[in-house]
Amino acid sequence: MIGPSWFFAMHLRRGTACCYGTAGVTEQGTSRMDELPELYLKGIWLFNEGEFFDCHDELEELWTQIQGEERKFIQGLIQAAVGLFHFGNGNLGGARKMYISAREKLELYPSPYMSIDLERFKTDLQHSFQELLDAGTTYPDNVELQDDRIPTIYLAGQG
C-alpha cells in the first residue's frame, strides 16, 4: 500500500506533465502533500487519467470517512467526476445536474484548497461543460464531451 508521503505519479496527458509528490503548499486552506489522505491523492490521479468512475469510488470512500469543511469540498470533486462520466456516456441531463451541484459546492472554497489550484479547475471544468450549459434547459442534440476540453486537476503552483 502506498502512503501519501510516498505517493508519486507522473501523468502525461495532452503533453502536460502532472506530478503528485510530497511537496505541498501550506497557505489558504491548502495542505502539505504528505498530510493529504492517500484516497484523495489517488482520486486526483484517477481524475487526471480520465477514470472518472474510479475517481468517484476513491473519493466517495474518503468522503464517508471525513468530517468538517473538507467533506463538502470532496463531494464537489466527486460530483465533477460523475458529471464528466455522465457527459462522456451521453447522459446529458445527469451531466448538467452534476456539474451545477459540483460548481455550487466548489464555489464555497478559496483557491488553492487542499493543494488544488481550484480557480483553474473551476474555469477548466466550466469550459468542458460550456456547450451543454449554453443549451439551457433543453436537451441538446449533437453535444458531446470534447477530449481536448476535459479538465486536469493541477496542484497549486504547478504548470
C-alpha positions in Angstrom: 0.0 0.0 0.0 1.3 3.4 -1.0 1.2 6.0 1.8 0.6 9.7 1.0 4.2 10.7 1.7 5.4 8.2 -0.9 2.6 8.6 -3.4 4.1 9.8 -6.7 2.5 9.6 -10.1 3.8 11.0 -13.3 0.9 11.6 -15.6 1.4 12.7 -19.2 -1.8 13.8 -20.9 -2.2 16.1 -23.8 1.5 17.0 -23.4 1.2 18.1 -19.8 3.1 16.5 -17.0 1.3 16.4 -13.7 3.2 15.2 -10.7 1.9 14.4 -7.3 4.7 14.2 -4.8 5.5 15.2 -1.3 6.0 18.9 -1.7 2.9 21.0 -0.8 1.6 24.4 -0.1 0.6 25.5 3.4 -1.4 28.7 2.9 -5.1 29.4 2.4 -6.6 26.1 3.2 -4.0 24.0 1.5 -2.1 21.2 3.0 1.3 19.7 2.6 1.1 16.8 0.2 2.4 14.3 2.8 -0.5 15.3 5.0 -3.2 14.6 2.4 -5.1 11.3 2.5 -4.0 8.6 0.1 -7.5 8.2 -1.2 -7.5 11.9 -2.1 -4.3 11.7 -4.0 -5.4 8.6 -5.8 -8.7 10.2 -6.7 -6.8 13.2 -8.2 -4.6 10.8 -10.2 -7.6 8.8 -11.4 -9.4 12.0 -12.4 -6.4 13.1 -14.4 -6.3 9.7 -16.1 -9.9 10.2 -17.2 -11.0 7.3 -15.0 -14.0 9.3 -13.6 -16.0 6.3 -12.3 -12.9 5.0 -10.4 -12.1 8.5 -9.2 -15.7 8.7 -7.8 -15.2 5.4 -6.0 -12.0 6.5 -4.3 -13.2 10.0 -3.3 -16.5 8.6 -2.1 -14.7 6.2 0.2 -12.8 9.2 1.6 -16.0 11.3 1.8 -17.6 8.6 4.1 -14.6 8.9 6.5 -14.2 12.6 6.9 -16.0 15.3 8.9 -15.7 19.1 8.7 -15.3 21.6 6.0 -13.4 19.3 3.6 -16.4 17.0 3.3 -18.4 19.3 1.1 -15.3 20.0 -1.0 -14.7 16.3 -1.6 -18.4 15.9 -2.5 -17.9 18.7 -5.1 -14.9 16.8 -6.6 -17.0 13.6 -6.7 -19.8 15.4 -8.5 -17.4 16.9 -11.0 -16.1 13.4 -11.8 -19.6 11.9 -12.0 -20.7 14.8 -14.3 -17.8 14.1 -16.7 -18.6 10.4 -16.5 -22.2 11.1 -17.5 -21.2 13.6 -20.2 -18.9 11.1 -21.7 -21.6 8.4 -21.8 -24.2 10.7 -23.3 -26.3 11.3 -20.2 -26.6 15.0 -20.7 -29.3 15.7 -18.1 -27.3 13.9 -15.4 -24.1 15.6 -16.6 -25.6 19.1 -16.3 -27.1 18.3 -12.9 -23.8 17.1 -11.5 -21.9 20.0 -13.0 -24.2 22.5 -11.3 -24.0 20.7 -8.0 -20.3 20.4 -8.2 -19.9 24.1 -9.0 -22.1 25.2 -6.1 -20.0 23.2 -3.7 -16.6 24.2 -5.1 -17.6 27.9 -5.1 -17.5 27.8 -1.3 -13.8 27.3 -1.1 -10.7 29.5 -1.7 -8.1 28.7 -4.2 -5.8 26.9 -3.6 -7.7 24.4 -1.4 -6.3 21.1 -0.3 -3.4 21.8 -2.6 -5.6 22.1 -5.7 -5.5 25.2 -7.9 -9.2 25.5 -7.5 -9.8 28.6 -9.7 -8.1 26.9 -12.6 -10.0 23.7 -12.1 -13.4 25.5 -11.9 -12.6 27.5 -15.1 -11.5 24.4 -17.0 -14.5 22.4 -15.8 -16.9 25.1 -17.0 -15.1 25.2 -20.3 -15.7 21.5 -20.7 -19.4 21.8 -20.0 -20.0 25.2 -21.8 -21.7 23.8 -24.9 -24.0 21.8 -22.7 -24.7 24.8 -20.4 -25.4 27.0 -23.4 -28.3 24.8 -24.4 -30.1 25.9 -21.3 -32.8 23.6 -20.0 -33.4 22.0 -23.4 -31.9 18.6 -24.2 -29.5 19.4 -26.9 -28.7 17.3 -30.0 -25.1 16.6 -31.0 -23.4 17.8 -27.9 -20.6 15.6 -26.8 -17.8 15.8 -24.3 -14.7 17.0 -26.2 -11.5 15.2 -25.3 -9.5 18.4 -25.6 -11.8 20.1 -23.1 -11.5 17.6 -20.3 -10.0 19.4 -17.3 -6.9 18.4 -15.4 -6.7 18.9 -11.7 -3.5 20.9 -11.1 -1.9 21.3 -7.8 -1.3 24.8 -6.5 1.9 26.3 -8.1 2.0 23.6 -10.8 2.1 24.2 -14.6 
